[in-house]
Amino acid sequence: MSKRILVTGGAGFVGRHLLAGLLQSDPDSEVWIVDDYSTGKSPDRWELRRGRETQDLGWGKRYALEGIESRPFTVINANFAALIGGELGQFPTLSIPRLPAFDETYHLASIVGGRQMIEGKPLLVGIDLAIDSLFFLWAATRESAGRILYASSSAAYPINMQTAGEFSRLSEEMIDLANGVLAPDMTYGWSKLTGEYLSQIAVQKHGMSVAIVRPFSGYGEDQDVSYPVPAIALRAAARMNPLLVWGSGQQGRDFVHISDCVDGVILACRTISDGSAVNLGSGVLTSFLELAALMARHAGYDAEVKGTDNRPVGVAKRVSGGRNAEALLRWKPKVSLEDGMRRVVEHATWRLANGYVPDA
């Protein structure tokens, strides 16, 4: 039977890849997106698969995605919190019909923008607390969200386990909401931790089906250049020498390609219902110096890779050690770091040819 699926924040980096994954895995599904384009882009501006408008509904638009034209999707260009706040009587109602019932809801909507946003505008990022609170209130009140996927983050893990001198491989049980919580990564981490708490309330008090994913450092070809991977890739594609990375470059992350993240997100939503969380990580720690050197090799030149201290870098070491995704979902990353960075550098070359300018 066909499904009706909602993706909040569906025009952002993760959302548009999730959309493609859903349309490909469920040919008969009816996918809706709600996004105000504050950080995402309208479908006609997407880089890898562009959306072509097929119908103006007045309150939204129908699009067809390149390569999947036979499976149109609906986009409501609106602030999701304002939309559902209107339905709940908390804000003035937008001139948009009441949302229908959904079989699955992937809740991605949040204030995002990379490390500069997290550290530079922590109060703005704190709006995520309101977005998630309204979402779960709406889902509980309307009882029409179906199976829910809550997109948390590896930023929810305690930062004192991610230092340069001593770090731990982060496993799911390290976050224990019933018996105490250690400080996560700034307001972004706090908001995601709170969202996980709301997820558990939704399950325990309202009998809802909720799954939680904690992606580690997701990346992909068309990610915004405010994030480090595409920013470094632009410099490498421009064959800049020295090739600079933020901070010392010794800080390490667990990099996972967006296609693998999407696979994990869909599997989690359709497998987990009790509010359990799974890491989406490779378990491999890679420093930004190593990452940049790999990109330079794919760009075809020898570069002196150097760090710079003029940008925020976050925690020193963040790597997954959890096995829940493998045990519960039979999920493992398929795209190697080698292949993933090759794809990113190739797309960065396209971006250079189309007007993108690398930063220093």
Residue pairs with C-beta under 8 A, 6 or more apart in sequence:
1 28
2 26
2 28
2 29
2 30
3 26
3 28
3 29
3 30
3 103
3 104
4 29
4 30
4 32
4 100
4 101
4 102
4 103
5 22
5 26
5 29
5 30
5 31
5 32
5 102
5 103
5 104
5 105
5 106
6 31
6 32
6 33
6 34
6 99
6 102
6 104
6 105
6 106
6 145
7 15
7 18
7 19
7 22
7 31
7 32
7 33
7 34
7 105
7 106
7 108
8 34
8 35
8 80
8 105
8 106
8 107
8 108
8 109
8 135
9 15
9 34
9 35
9 40
9 80
9 107
9 108
9 109
9 110
10 16
10 18
10 19
10 31
10 32
10 33
10 34
10 35
10 40
10 75
10 106
10 108
11 33
11 35
11 37
11 40
11 41
11 42
11 43
11 75
12 35
12 39
12 40
12 108
12 112
13 40
13 220
13 222
13 223
13 224
13 258
14 108
14 151
14 218
14 258
14 261
14 262
14 265
15 33
15 35
15 40
15 106
15 108
16 40
16 43
16 46
16 49
17 220
17 258
17 259
17 261
17 262
18 106
18 108
18 262
18 265
18 266
19 31
19 33
19 65
19 73
20 49
20 65
20 68
20 262
21 259
21 262
21 263
21 265
21 266
22 29
22 31
22 266
23 29
23 31
23 65
23 68
23 71
23 73
24 68
25 266
27 70
27 71
29 71
30 73
30 74
31 73
31 74
32 73
32 74
32 75
32 76
32 99
32 102
33 73
33 74
33 75
33 76
34 75
34 76
34 78
34 80
34 83
34 109
35 75
35 76
35 77
35 78
35 80
35 109
36 77
36 78
36 79
36 80
37 77
38 79
38 111
39 111
39 112
39 113
39 224
42 51
42 75
42 77
43 50
43 51
43 52
43 53
43 63
43 65
43 75
44 50
44 51
44 52
44 53
44 63
46 222
47 221
47 222
47 347
47 351
48 221
48 222
48 347
49 65
49 66
49 67
49 68
50 65
50 66
51 63
51 64
51 65
51 66
51 73
51 75
52 63
52 64
52 65
52 66
52 69
53 61
53 62
53 63
54 62
54 63
54 64
54 72
55 61
55 62
55 72
57 74
59 76
59 95
59 96
59 97
60 74
60 75
60 76
60 77
60 96
61 74
61 75
61 77
62 72
62 73
62 74
62 75
63 72
63 73
63 74
63 75
64 70
64 71
64 72
64 73
65 71
65 73
76 83
76 96
78 94
78 96
80 109
80 131
80 135
81 109
81 127
81 130
81 131
81 134
81 135
82 91
82 94
83 94
83 96
83 99
84 99
84 134
84 135
84 138
85 91
85 134
86 92
86 93
86 94
87 93
87 98
87 99
87 138
87 142
88 134
88 137
88 138
88 141
90 134
99 142
99 144
100 144
101 142
101 144
101 146
102 144
102 145
102 146
103 146
103 147
104 146
104 147
104 148
104 149
104 269
104 270
105 139
105 145
105 146
105 147
105 148
105 149
106 149
106 151
106 265
106 269
107 132
107 135
107 148
107 149
107 150
107 151
108 151
109 131
109 135
110 128
110 131
110 132
110 151
110 191
111 117
111 124
111 125
111 127
111 128
111 131
113 121
113 224
113 226
114 224
114 226
114 227
114 228
115 228
115 246
115 311
115 312
115 313
115 314
116 226
116 311
116 312
117 124
117 125
117 226
118 125
118 155
118 185
118 186
118 187
118 188
118 312
118 314
119 186
119 312
119 314
120 312
122 186
122 187
122 188
123 187
125 186
125 187
125 188
125 191
126 187
126 190
126 191
128 187
128 188
128 191
128 192
128 195
129 190
129 191
129 194
132 150
132 191
132 194
132 195
132 198
133 198
136 198
136 199
136 201
136 202
138 145
139 145
139 148
139 202
139 208
140 202
140 205
140 206
140 208
145 208
146 209
147 209
147 210
147 211
147 269
147 270
147 273
148 199
148 202
148 208
148 209
148 210
148 211
148 269
149 210
149 211
149 212
149 213
149 265
149 268
149 269
150 195
150 196
150 199
150 210
150 211
150 212
150 213
151 213
151 215
151 265
152 192
152 193
152 195
152 196
152 212
152 213
152 214
152 277
153 188
153 189
153 192
153 214
153 215
154 170
154 214
154 215
154 216
154 217
154 254
154 279
154 281
154 318
154 320
155 184
155 185
155 186
155 188
155 189
155 192
156 175
156 184
156 185
156 189
156 192
156 193
156 196
156 214
157 170
157 174
157 175
157 184
157 185
157 189
157 214
157 318
158 174
158 181
158 182
158 183
158 184
159 183
159 184
159 185
159 189
159 315
160 182
160 183
161 167
161 168
161 170
161 174
161 182
162 168
162 170
162 315
162 316
162 317
162 318
163 315
163 316
163 317
164 250
164 251
164 316
164 317
167 316
167 317
167 318
167 319
168 174
168 321
169 283
169 319
169 320
169 321
170 279
170 281
170 318
170 319
170 320
170 321
170 322
171 279
171 320
171 321
171 322
171 323
172 214
172 276
172 277
172 278
172 279
172 322
172 324
175 181
175 193
175 196
175 277
177 193
177 196
177 197
177 200
181 193
183 189
184 190
184 192
184 193
185 314
185 315
196 212
196 275
196 277
199 210
199 212
199 275
200 210
200 275
202 208
202 210
202 275
203 209
203 210
203 273
203 274
203 275
204 275
209 273
210 272
210 273
210 274
210 275
211 268
211 269
211 271
211 272
211 273
211 275
211 276
211 278
212 268
212 272
212 275
212 276
212 277
212 278
213 264
213 265
213 268
213 277
213 278
213 279
213 280
214 277
214 278
214 279
214 280
214 322
215 256
215 261
215 264
215 280
215 281
216 253
216 254
216 255
216 256
216 279
216 280
216 281
216 282
216 318
216 319
216 320
217 229
217 253
217 254
217 255
217 256
217 318
218 256
218 257
218 258
218 261
218 280
219 227
219 229
219 230
219 255
219 256
219 257
219 258
219 340
219 344
220 257
220 258
220 259
220 340
220 343
220 344
221 230
221 343
221 344
221 346
221 347
222 230
222 347
223 229
223 230
223 258
224 230
225 231
225 234
225 351
225 356
225 359
228 245
228 246
228 288
229 255
229 291
229 344
230 344
230 348
231 358
231 359
232 243
232 245
232 288
232 291
232 292
232 295
233 295
233 341
233 344
233 345
233 347
233 348
234 348
234 351
234 352
234 356
234 357
234 358
234 359
235 243
235 244
235 358
235 359
236 243
236 292
236 295
236 296
236 298
236 299
236 303
236 345
236 348
237 299
237 345
237 348
237 349
237 351
237 352
237 358
238 352
238 358
239 299
239 300
239 301
239 303
240 303
240 358
241 301
241 303
241 304
242 303
242 304
242 305
242 306
243 292
243 293
243 295
243 296
243 303
243 304
243 305
243 306
244 305
244 306
244 307
244 308
244 360
245 288
245 289
245 291
245 292
245 305
245 306
245 307
245 308
246 288
246 307
246 308
246 310
246 311
246 312
246 313
247 288
247 307
247 308
247 309
247 311
247 313
248 307
248 309
248 313
249 287
249 288
249 289
249 292
249 305
249 306
249 307
250 287
250 288
250 289
250 307
250 316
251 287
251 288
251 313
251 314
251 315
251 316
251 317
252 285
252 286
252 287
252 288
252 316
252 317
252 318
252 319
253 285
253 286
253 288
253 318
253 319
254 281
254 282
254 283
254 284
254 285
254 286
254 318
254 319
254 320
255 282
255 284
255 286
255 291
255 337
255 340
256 280
256 281
256 282
256 333
257 333
257 335
257 340
257 343
259 334
259 335
260 280
260 333
260 334
260 335
261 280
263 331
263 334
264 278
264 280
264 325
264 329
264 331
265 280
267 329
267 330
267 331
268 278
268 325
268 328
268 329
271 328
271 329
272 278
272 328
272 329
276 324
276 328
277 324
278 322
278 324
278 325
278 328
278 329
278 331
279 320
279 321
279 322
279 324
279 325
280 320
280 325
280 331
281 319
281 320
281 322
282 320
282 333
282 337
283 319
283 320
283 321
284 319
284 337
285 317
285 319
286 337
288 307
289 305
289 307
291 337
291 341
292 303
292 305
293 303
293 305
294 337
294 338
294 341
295 341
295 344
295 345
296 302
296 303
296 305
298 341
298 342
298 345
298 346
299 345
299 349
325 331
325 332
326 332
348 356
352 358
